[in-house]
Structure formats: structure tokens, C-alpha cells
Amino acid sequence: MKIIASDYDGTINYNGKISDEDKLAIQKFRKAGHKFGIVTGRDVDLAQWIKQENGLEFDFVICCTGGVIKDGDGKIIYQKKGEIGPFIGDIIEKAKELGAYGFAIGDVLLKCIIDIKGKIPSQLDALSSFTHANTGFTRDENATAFAKYVNENYGDKISAHQNGTAVDMPPAYVSKVTGIYEYAGLFDSPEIYTVGDNINDIPMIEEFCGFAVSNARDEVKQRAKHQCNRIADMIEYLLEEK
């Protein structure tokens, strides 16, 4: 059995939509007895939204950069939580210093949106743990500096993964790679394939048999074993592969 773990934004969701060609290819792949899913930095609401807005059927969603896994029906089958501590206030201040335009943190039940220019809201007091946090900047170099600061100072509590101008933050030692391993562990020795477009996809592309879509950043293409114009091309190759 083969498993495809696809990044969402910029990979299967390109220019704001999922093509009918990709949807049909995924349907064919699944009917052949394989598993297809999304792996993303987005939060836990994504799975239901994909089905409602895009009509895409899938077997799993690894969201929150590996912190939460949902099955195709939206049921949570795995989650990894980190403890909230004083370090959260410090990284929020660092995000402000570097010009972030927003900051959010939450778990599967509660999400706290923080006004980066104002006070930390009282909702944060209701959180004792988190599955994900994220922030964003207008420049790649600011996101790079922020991710480096978080990982160097609080890497034992939270992991920062840069995605262009955005930074996704699951609990420490959690990533797209660990999420894929958690899901793959439900099956007996599956073949794992990944596909992505941005630098936060590089670890999973290097760890597994990785593809880069044609619109991927050059750094991603250089690390990938294969390239494809779209998901349908990747699936055609894998179904023909002996």
C-alpha cells in the first residue's frame, strides 16, 4: 500500500482551488487501495472546510504541522500537546519586535487570536496547553530570524517551522515528518510519498520519497527526488510504478 502526504497551500490548493483533474486522480488512487491525505500547518478546522468548499475526499489530514491528525471523517485520531508557559509571552514580544502582523495560539477546542499591537487577551489564560501557534511577517528574513530565535531559545518547548513569511509552531519535536510517521504507523510497512512546494516541506521531502510541484521554490526542487506539474501527474507515475 502507498501513502501520499501532500502539502495543501501552493501544492494541491494552487491559485485558490483544487483542480478536477487532481480530484479524479486522487479518487482513482484511493480506489486502488492506497491512502491520500493532506499535511499542513493550518489548524484543525481545515479538514471540514476542504470537503465543504472543495469537494475533495481523502483519508487523513495531518494539521497543525504534525500536532493533530484527523481521519477522512474529521475524527481526531492523534494529537500532541505542549504546555503553555511564560515563554509564550516572550516569543510574542519577539514577534512584535520583528514586525509580525498577527499571532495565534490554541488547541483543538480553543483558539486565541492575539492583537500583536495590543495587550495579550484574557482568553490566553484559559489555555493550559497548545497544539499549534502561528505568526506572520511581511518579509522572509524576519520570519527566518523569528524561527531561529524560537528554536535556539525554546526548542525544548516549541518548534518553529518557517513557511515563507509565516512561521508555524507545534509543540517541541513535532513536525510534518513526525505526523506522517504517526499516521503511517497505523499500517503494515506502507510506502510513503510526499509532495510540497515551500521550505517547510523540505524535511518531509528529504525523509520520504519526495516530489516537488512545478511551482515549488528552487530550494525544494533541489531536494526532491521527483518533480511533477500537479498531483495527478504524481499519482499517474506511482500507479504505473512496478
Backbone bond lengths (Angstrom), bond angles and torsions (degrees), N, CA, C in turn:
res aa  C-N    CA-C-N  psi(-1)  N-CA   C-N-CA  omega(-1)  CA-C   N-CA-C  phi
1 M - - - 1.457 - - 1.529 110.77 -
2 K 1.317 115.25 139.89 1.454 121.57 177.98 1.531 110.50 -106.02
3 I 1.326 115.48 145.91 1.457 122.21 173.48 1.521 108.35 -121.57
4 I 1.332 116.43 127.96 1.458 121.32 170.73 1.519 108.25 -106.92
5 A 1.322 115.91 124.15 1.464 122.33 173.84 1.521 107.14 -111.78
6 S 1.327 116.26 110.05 1.458 121.49 -174.47 1.523 111.48 -107.88
7 D 1.319 116.10 133.41 1.459 120.24 167.50 1.529 108.27 -59.01
8 Y 1.339 115.75 157.92 1.470 119.43 -177.01 1.526 112.09 -96.86
9 D 1.336 116.98 -76.40 1.461 121.21 -174.91 1.526 111.54 -65.93
10 G 1.335 115.85 124.95 1.453 120.73 178.34 1.514 113.87 86.30
11 T 1.340 116.99 -9.34 1.468 120.50 -178.38 1.521 109.63 -113.58
12 I 1.336 117.14 -78.47 1.467 117.76 175.88 1.528 110.83 -85.03
13 N 1.308 116.69 -33.17 1.472 121.57 175.28 1.525 107.11 -94.99
14 Y 1.334 115.67 92.48 1.462 120.67 -174.85 1.525 109.21 -113.74
15 N 1.327 115.35 129.22 1.467 121.43 -175.93 1.527 112.03 56.52
16 G 1.339 115.20 34.80 1.463 120.45 172.91 1.505 116.01 82.99
17 K 1.332 118.53 10.95 1.466 118.59 178.67 1.520 110.72 -152.61
18 I 1.332 114.71 161.31 1.461 122.41 173.51 1.521 107.23 -106.02
19 S 1.314 117.38 124.83 1.463 119.97 -173.87 1.522 112.06 -70.14
20 D 1.316 115.46 151.33 1.468 120.82 176.47 1.525 110.35 -62.38
21 E 1.326 117.01 -34.06 1.468 120.75 178.55 1.515 111.15 -61.85
22 D 1.328 116.60 -42.13 1.468 120.15 178.01 1.524 111.12 -67.41
23 K 1.322 117.17 -40.13 1.463 120.71 179.46 1.526 111.07 -60.92
24 L 1.323 116.84 -43.97 1.461 120.66 -179.96 1.527 111.40 -66.90
25 A 1.333 116.11 -38.30 1.465 119.63 178.51 1.521 111.29 -65.57
26 I 1.333 116.85 -40.55 1.467 120.90 178.34 1.524 110.30 -64.65
27 Q 1.322 116.57 -40.47 1.467 120.47 177.15 1.526 110.48 -60.37
28 K 1.326 117.36 -43.51 1.464 122.17 178.89 1.523 110.81 -64.12
29 F 1.320 116.76 -42.41 1.464 122.73 179.64 1.524 110.83 -60.56
30 R 1.325 116.68 -45.01 1.460 121.64 -179.11 1.529 111.76 -69.17
31 K 1.326 116.60 -37.80 1.465 119.95 178.57 1.520 111.36 -65.84
32 A 1.335 116.19 -23.98 1.464 120.44 177.71 1.523 112.16 -79.90
33 G 1.337 117.05 1.62 1.464 120.99 175.30 1.510 114.94 98.41
34 H 1.326 116.78 11.98 1.457 121.23 -178.95 1.535 110.83 -103.32
35 K 1.323 116.26 173.45 1.460 122.04 -177.67 1.534 110.21 -117.37
36 F 1.315 115.05 136.98 1.469 120.83 176.95 1.522 109.10 -127.94
37 G 1.331 115.76 136.15 1.456 119.23 177.40 1.509 112.70 -154.24
38 I 1.333 113.96 173.77 1.461 123.30 -178.42 1.520 108.86 -104.76
39 V 1.330 116.51 142.01 1.464 121.35 172.14 1.526 106.54 -129.69
40 T 1.337 116.45 122.90 1.455 120.84 -166.33 1.520 112.58 -151.65
41 G 1.308 114.79 161.54 1.457 120.23 172.76 1.505 112.80 -85.22
42 R 1.327 117.72 -8.31 1.467 120.68 180.00 1.530 110.76 -66.46
43 D 1.345 115.32 164.50 1.461 119.35 -174.32 1.522 112.03 -86.66
44 V 1.329 115.98 -171.24 1.464 121.67 -167.74 1.522 114.55 -71.83
45 D 1.311 118.79 -12.34 1.465 120.56 179.03 1.520 112.47 -77.05
46 L 1.309 117.52 -10.48 1.464 120.83 -172.76 1.517 113.26 -62.93
47 A 1.330 118.08 -41.51 1.461 121.07 -173.36 1.525 111.98 -56.29
48 Q 1.319 117.32 -48.38 1.455 120.60 -178.94 1.523 110.69 -67.59
49 W 1.318 115.86 -37.33 1.464 120.36 -179.13 1.523 111.38 -64.21
50 I 1.337 117.46 -40.60 1.465 120.75 179.78 1.525 110.23 -59.42
51 K 1.321 116.76 -43.93 1.459 119.86 -178.67 1.520 111.68 -68.20
52 Q 1.324 116.57 -43.45 1.462 120.47 -176.14 1.518 112.31 -70.64
53 E 1.334 116.58 -43.66 1.461 120.81 -173.78 1.525 113.40 -90.68
54 N 1.330 117.15 -28.90 1.460 119.99 -174.22 1.520 114.27 -115.04
55 G 1.323 117.12 -12.94 1.456 119.78 178.89 1.508 114.15 64.70
56 L 1.322 116.68 29.15 1.466 120.57 -178.88 1.520 110.57 -95.19
57 E 1.327 116.67 127.88 1.451 121.82 174.67 1.528 108.63 -96.14
58 F 1.334 116.58 138.58 1.461 121.16 -176.27 1.520 108.53 -151.82
59 D 1.320 116.33 172.51 1.463 121.21 -177.31 1.519 113.49 -99.18
60 F 1.320 117.30 -24.43 1.466 119.99 -177.76 1.525 110.35 -161.58
61 V 1.325 114.78 158.62 1.460 122.47 169.71 1.522 107.58 -131.59
62 I 1.319 116.12 120.64 1.462 121.66 172.04 1.522 105.65 -97.52
63 C 1.316 117.29 105.85 1.456 120.69 -174.74 1.528 110.56 -113.65
64 C 1.326 116.02 -179.63 1.468 121.50 -178.67 1.535 110.76 54.68
65 T 1.349 116.89 36.61 1.469 123.02 179.60 1.528 111.55 51.84
66 G 1.337 115.63 44.02 1.461 120.48 176.56 1.503 115.23 98.56
67 G 1.331 117.20 -6.06 1.466 120.23 -176.15 1.513 115.20 -76.97
68 V 1.337 116.99 -24.93 1.466 121.61 -177.71 1.524 108.46 -139.88
69 I 1.337 116.25 138.93 1.456 121.19 174.59 1.525 108.53 -123.42
70 K 1.346 115.69 131.03 1.459 122.06 174.65 1.522 109.39 -116.43
71 D 1.342 115.66 147.88 1.456 118.32 174.47 1.535 108.88 -82.29
72 G 1.312 116.33 -178.30 1.457 120.64 -176.48 1.508 114.76 -63.23
73 D 1.328 117.40 -19.25 1.470 121.81 178.13 1.524 112.61 -93.99
74 G 1.326 116.40 2.59 1.462 119.51 178.34 1.514 114.81 89.41
75 K 1.337 117.66 6.08 1.468 121.04 178.74 1.528 109.86 -81.58
76 I 1.334 115.39 133.13 1.456 119.70 178.00 1.526 109.44 -72.89
77 I 1.332 116.35 123.55 1.463 120.17 179.87 1.532 111.64 -112.48
78 Y 1.337 116.63 -7.52 1.461 120.42 177.51 1.517 108.83 -162.73
79 Q 1.333 116.03 141.41 1.453 120.23 170.57 1.525 110.08 -151.81
80 K 1.302 114.70 144.51 1.453 122.11 178.80 1.524 107.96 -121.30
81 K 1.325 116.21 121.08 1.459 120.15 -177.20 1.524 111.36 -110.76
82 G 1.312 114.94 146.54 1.451 121.94 172.61 1.521 109.83 -113.18
83 E 1.297 116.98 155.35 1.458 120.80 -179.10 1.529 111.01 -83.44
84 I 1.333 114.70 138.95 1.464 120.97 174.26 1.525 108.35 -74.19
85 G 1.321 116.72 136.19 1.464 120.76 178.79 1.520 110.73 -146.80
86 P 1.337 117.36 179.66 1.462 121.39 179.67 1.518 113.49 -57.96
87 F 1.325 116.56 -23.44 1.468 119.85 -179.61 1.528 112.13 -60.14
88 I 1.333 117.46 -26.44 1.463 120.26 -179.96 1.537 110.07 -61.61
89 G 1.326 116.20 -44.29 1.461 119.88 178.12 1.518 111.56 -61.33
90 D 1.327 116.28 -37.62 1.459 120.10 -179.03 1.529 111.06 -67.97
91 I 1.334 117.91 -42.74 1.461 118.12 -178.81 1.533 111.34 -72.70
92 I 1.327 117.52 -27.68 1.465 119.67 173.39 1.535 109.67 -64.25
93 E 1.335 116.21 -43.02 1.467 119.82 178.25 1.522 110.93 -63.90
94 K 1.334 117.19 -37.50 1.464 120.15 177.84 1.517 110.47 -66.04
95 A 1.333 116.05 -39.52 1.460 119.65 177.30 1.531 110.53 -61.61
96 K 1.323 116.83 -42.45 1.468 120.95 176.71 1.520 110.47 -59.76
97 E 1.318 116.00 -46.44 1.466 121.74 -177.85 1.528 111.72 -58.46
98 L 1.328 116.45 -36.01 1.455 121.10 -177.65 1.523 112.96 -91.07
99 G 1.342 116.45 5.82 1.457 120.03 173.56 1.510 116.13 85.97
100 A 1.320 117.96 27.64 1.468 120.38 178.10 1.523 110.30 -61.26
101 Y 1.321 116.34 148.54 1.462 120.34 178.74 1.521 112.63 -99.21
102 G 1.335 117.97 -2.11 1.453 120.36 177.58 1.514 110.64 -177.17
103 F 1.321 116.29 164.80 1.461 121.84 178.55 1.521 107.10 -152.89
104 A 1.330 116.16 135.38 1.464 120.83 178.02 1.519 108.90 -137.99
105 I 1.312 116.08 148.03 1.459 121.91 176.80 1.520 108.18 -148.40
106 G 1.330 117.34 146.32 1.449 118.60 -179.34 1.511 112.78 -174.57
107 D 1.331 114.39 -179.31 1.457 121.29 171.44 1.523 106.98 -124.08
108 V 1.302 117.63 -165.24 1.467 119.61 -174.93 1.530 112.67 -70.93
109 L 1.322 117.94 -14.62 1.456 121.41 -177.71 1.520 114.38 -107.60
110 L 1.315 117.85 -28.00 1.460 121.55 -173.33 1.516 110.13 -140.28
111 K 1.334 115.69 132.35 1.463 120.64 176.30 1.519 108.20 -120.80
112 C 1.306 116.35 132.63 1.452 122.29 -178.14 1.531 108.88 -111.50
113 I 1.331 116.54 115.71 1.457 122.50 176.94 1.523 107.79 -94.36
114 I 1.309 115.79 124.79 1.463 120.46 -174.28 1.525 110.28 -107.27
115 D 1.325 116.20 126.75 1.458 121.85 173.39 1.521 107.29 -70.44
116 I 1.316 115.95 106.15 1.453 120.19 -171.94 1.526 112.42 -63.59
117 K 1.340 117.07 -20.19 1.464 120.84 -179.75 1.525 112.27 -99.05
118 G 1.311 115.31 -4.55 1.457 118.71 -177.82 1.514 112.79 -117.36
119 K 1.312 116.16 -151.79 1.453 121.46 -177.96 1.528 110.49 -87.34
120 I 1.321 115.05 154.97 1.460 119.66 174.00 1.528 107.97 -68.83
121 P 1.334 118.54 123.34 1.474 120.71 -174.68 1.523 112.87 -69.57
122 S 1.325 114.13 159.85 1.467 120.01 -177.50 1.523 111.95 -66.82
123 Q 1.349 117.89 -21.97 1.465 119.85 179.73 1.523 111.76 -58.22
124 L 1.314 116.81 -28.24 1.457 119.94 -179.83 1.525 110.76 -61.82
125 D 1.328 117.05 -29.81 1.463 120.96 179.07 1.522 111.67 -65.09
126 A 1.342 116.86 -23.14 1.465 120.80 -178.93 1.524 112.10 -80.04
127 L 1.315 116.46 -12.25 1.459 120.36 -179.64 1.526 110.43 -91.70
128 S 1.312 116.71 124.70 1.469 120.55 172.83 1.518 110.74 -105.38
129 S 1.340 116.04 -15.30 1.457 121.09 179.11 1.519 108.93 -148.28
130 F 1.320 116.03 167.74 1.459 120.45 179.65 1.524 110.33 -142.39
131 T 1.317 115.11 150.45 1.466 120.79 171.89 1.522 110.68 -106.31
132 H 1.341 116.02 -18.34 1.451 118.74 -177.62 1.527 110.63 -164.03
133 A 1.323 114.53 154.93 1.454 122.73 169.57 1.521 106.50 -145.38
134 N 1.311 116.50 158.15 1.464 118.90 176.20 1.515 111.14 -156.13
135 T 1.307 114.78 155.56 1.456 121.80 177.08 1.520 107.82 -148.24
136 G 1.327 116.34 168.50 1.454 119.71 -177.87 1.519 112.09 -147.11
137 F 1.317 115.20 153.17 1.461 122.38 -177.64 1.526 108.99 -131.59
138 T 1.304 117.30 170.58 1.457 120.73 177.92 1.518 112.28 -90.65
139 R 1.337 117.08 -12.92 1.464 120.84 -177.29 1.526 110.15 -131.51
140 D 1.333 115.48 140.42 1.463 121.22 178.95 1.526 112.43 -56.89
141 E 1.337 116.58 -41.06 1.463 119.65 -174.69 1.529 112.04 -66.08
142 N 1.332 117.29 -30.05 1.468 119.60 176.20 1.523 111.18 -71.03
143 A 1.331 115.47 -38.72 1.469 119.55 176.11 1.529 110.35 -64.58
144 T 1.322 116.80 -39.53 1.464 121.29 178.09 1.524 111.11 -61.98
145 A 1.341 116.10 -45.58 1.463 120.81 -179.44 1.522 110.93 -64.36
146 F 1.327 116.66 -39.43 1.467 120.21 179.80 1.525 110.95 -66.49
147 A 1.341 117.09 -47.16 1.462 120.45 -179.62 1.526 110.62 -60.64
148 K 1.314 116.39 -40.74 1.464 120.34 178.45 1.521 110.71 -62.79
149 Y 1.318 117.45 -42.94 1.475 121.52 179.65 1.527 110.76 -61.57
150 V 1.316 116.50 -47.34 1.469 120.85 -178.14 1.522 110.42 -62.33
151 N 1.314 117.51 -48.34 1.467 120.61 -176.58 1.522 112.89 -68.04
152 E 1.323 116.68 -35.20 1.466 119.27 -179.88 1.522 112.48 -74.70
153 N 1.324 117.68 -31.82 1.461 120.96 -174.85 1.528 114.07 -100.88
154 Y 1.327 117.36 -28.78 1.465 120.04 -174.94 1.524 112.53 -134.83
155 G 1.324 116.70 26.46 1.455 120.72 -177.01 1.515 114.99 -62.73
156 D 1.324 117.34 -16.58 1.464 120.46 176.76 1.524 111.92 -87.15
157 K 1.334 117.20 -1.49 1.466 121.93 -179.26 1.522 112.99 -121.37
158 I 1.326 116.78 -32.20 1.462 121.20 -174.45 1.527 108.09 -152.63
159 S 1.322 116.83 145.27 1.469 121.61 -179.97 1.521 109.55 -111.45
160 A 1.319 117.04 130.54 1.464 121.69 179.06 1.523 109.82 -104.62
161 H 1.337 116.24 125.60 1.456 122.65 -179.82 1.527 108.23 -121.81
162 Q 1.318 116.47 113.70 1.458 120.55 -179.49 1.516 110.78 -76.12
163 N 1.327 115.20 137.13 1.461 123.03 176.97 1.523 107.04 -132.72
164 G 1.322 116.39 79.34 1.458 119.74 -174.13 1.516 110.55 68.72
165 T 1.327 117.07 -120.70 1.468 121.29 177.98 1.523 112.50 -87.66
166 A 1.326 117.50 -4.45 1.463 121.78 179.21 1.527 110.45 -100.48
167 V 1.337 115.55 156.87 1.464 121.34 174.41 1.519 107.98 -132.19
168 D 1.329 116.55 119.88 1.464 122.95 177.86 1.524 108.71 -99.82
169 M 1.353 115.93 139.44 1.463 119.63 -172.72 1.522 112.51 -135.37
170 P 1.325 118.04 95.06 1.463 121.23 170.29 1.523 109.36 -84.39
171 P 1.327 118.86 179.80 1.472 120.75 175.13 1.532 111.68 -59.83
172 A 1.309 115.79 165.87 1.472 121.75 -177.41 1.522 111.79 -54.72
173 Y 1.316 115.37 139.17 1.468 124.67 174.54 1.535 113.04 68.02
174 V 1.333 116.72 14.37 1.461 121.28 176.87 1.527 108.20 -103.79
175 S 1.331 116.44 140.65 1.453 120.99 -178.32 1.529 109.02 -157.78
176 K 1.305 115.77 176.87 1.464 119.54 173.25 1.529 110.35 -58.68
177 V 1.328 116.06 -37.76 1.472 120.61 179.88 1.521 111.07 -62.11
178 T 1.328 118.08 -48.19 1.466 120.04 -178.72 1.525 111.07 -65.44
179 G 1.338 116.51 -35.66 1.464 119.93 177.68 1.517 111.92 -64.09
180 I 1.327 116.62 -41.50 1.459 120.56 178.63 1.524 110.49 -64.49
181 Y 1.320 117.10 -41.77 1.472 120.01 177.53 1.527 111.00 -62.19
182 E 1.319 117.24 -39.72 1.474 120.21 178.98 1.532 110.40 -61.28
183 Y 1.327 116.31 -45.93 1.466 118.57 -179.83 1.525 111.46 -68.32
184 A 1.316 117.19 -44.79 1.465 120.88 -178.53 1.522 111.75 -61.70
185 G 1.348 116.26 -26.67 1.459 120.62 179.91 1.514 114.09 -66.41
186 L 1.332 116.57 -10.92 1.467 120.55 177.52 1.529 111.80 -76.89
187 F 1.338 116.74 -10.08 1.460 121.20 -174.14 1.527 110.86 -125.31
188 D 1.318 115.42 166.31 1.458 121.53 -177.61 1.525 110.27 -90.83
189 S 1.331 116.81 101.26 1.469 124.40 173.92 1.524 114.30 50.22
190 P 1.334 118.14 56.57 1.468 119.09 177.50 1.533 111.23 -74.00
191 E 1.317 116.19 157.06 1.461 121.78 170.62 1.532 107.01 -85.84
192 I 1.328 116.84 128.26 1.467 120.57 -174.17 1.525 109.87 -111.01
193 Y 1.338 115.15 130.20 1.454 122.09 177.86 1.527 108.60 -128.29
194 T 1.316 115.66 141.65 1.463 120.52 -179.32 1.518 109.35 -127.20
195 V 1.338 115.28 158.24 1.458 120.31 178.11 1.526 108.78 -149.20
196 G 1.339 115.94 139.00 1.452 119.60 -178.09 1.511 112.20 -160.33
197 D 1.352 114.32 -176.16 1.460 119.25 -176.59 1.521 113.92 -136.14
198 N 1.345 118.03 -18.66 1.467 119.56 -172.05 1.529 111.18 -121.08
199 I 1.332 115.40 173.17 1.468 119.22 -170.51 1.518 113.28 -66.54
200 N 1.346 118.08 -24.93 1.460 118.29 176.80 1.528 112.35 -73.43
201 D 1.338 116.73 -7.52 1.465 121.06 175.66 1.526 112.31 -90.54
202 I 1.316 117.37 -12.10 1.469 120.45 -175.91 1.528 112.91 -58.09
203 P 1.356 120.17 -45.92 1.470 118.04 -179.75 1.530 113.87 -57.34
204 M 1.352 117.85 -41.51 1.468 118.51 -179.18 1.526 110.92 -74.65
205 I 1.321 117.05 -29.97 1.461 120.52 177.51 1.528 110.52 -68.33
206 E 1.330 116.42 -37.31 1.471 120.11 178.30 1.532 111.83 -76.94
207 E 1.334 117.17 -34.33 1.462 120.46 -176.23 1.520 111.87 -72.27
208 F 1.322 116.39 -38.48 1.459 121.33 -178.22 1.537 108.74 -113.22
209 C 1.300 116.79 -170.10 1.467 119.96 178.77 1.519 107.58 -82.32
210 G 1.338 116.18 96.53 1.447 120.40 -167.35 1.513 115.97 -96.60
211 F 1.332 113.97 143.53 1.454 123.04 174.39 1.526 108.65 -114.39
212 A 1.318 116.64 149.99 1.460 122.49 171.08 1.524 107.98 -118.35
213 V 1.333 117.10 133.81 1.460 119.87 175.85 1.526 109.20 -74.86
214 S 1.323 116.49 161.90 1.469 120.85 -172.21 1.515 113.48 -63.60
215 N 1.347 117.45 -25.09 1.461 120.65 179.64 1.535 112.21 -91.67
216 A 1.328 117.62 8.74 1.467 121.13 -178.24 1.520 111.18 -67.26
217 R 1.324 114.81 157.16 1.452 120.36 174.25 1.529 109.39 -63.88
218 D 1.327 115.70 152.17 1.468 120.15 -177.36 1.525 112.16 -57.63
219 E 1.347 116.97 -37.34 1.463 119.92 -179.68 1.521 111.29 -60.98
220 V 1.335 116.54 -34.91 1.459 120.96 -179.83 1.527 110.22 -72.12
221 K 1.319 116.41 -44.68 1.466 120.51 179.45 1.529 111.30 -59.52
222 Q 1.325 116.17 -37.12 1.466 120.08 -179.16 1.522 112.67 -67.10
223 R 1.334 116.98 -27.38 1.474 120.51 -177.46 1.527 112.85 -93.04
224 A 1.329 117.04 -17.97 1.465 120.69 -175.03 1.523 111.62 -79.10
225 K 1.321 116.20 148.60 1.463 121.32 175.69 1.520 111.62 -78.40
226 H 1.343 116.16 -28.34 1.459 121.28 -177.19 1.530 109.50 -137.68
227 Q 1.324 116.09 160.16 1.453 121.87 172.29 1.521 109.00 -126.91
228 C 1.318 116.13 150.76 1.460 120.83 179.41 1.523 109.01 -146.51
229 N 1.332 116.03 150.24 1.463 119.25 177.98 1.522 111.35 -72.81
230 R 1.331 115.12 -34.79 1.469 120.32 -178.31 1.523 109.02 -155.84
231 I 1.315 116.31 172.02 1.465 121.38 -179.38 1.527 111.05 -59.73
232 A 1.323 116.74 -37.65 1.473 120.33 -179.60 1.525 111.41 -58.51
233 D 1.324 117.44 -37.20 1.470 120.42 178.88 1.532 110.71 -67.48
234 M 1.309 115.79 -40.77 1.463 120.47 178.21 1.527 110.47 -61.41
235 I 1.322 116.08 -44.76 1.463 120.73 -178.68 1.530 110.94 -66.01
236 E 1.318 116.92 -41.12 1.466 119.96 177.59 1.526 110.39 -58.47
237 Y 1.321 116.67 -43.74 1.464 121.11 179.28 1.534 110.76 -62.74
238 L 1.337 117.27 -44.94 1.471 120.64 -176.54 1.526 111.86 -69.64
239 L 1.317 117.94 -34.07 1.467 119.58 179.39 1.516 111.93 -74.51
240 E 1.333 116.52 -26.30 1.468 119.36 177.79 1.517 111.99 -86.02
241 E 1.328 116.57 -18.99 1.461 121.64 -176.79 1.519 111.04 -63.77
242 K 1.311 116.71 133.65 1.467 121.88 179.94 1.526 110.66 -90.65
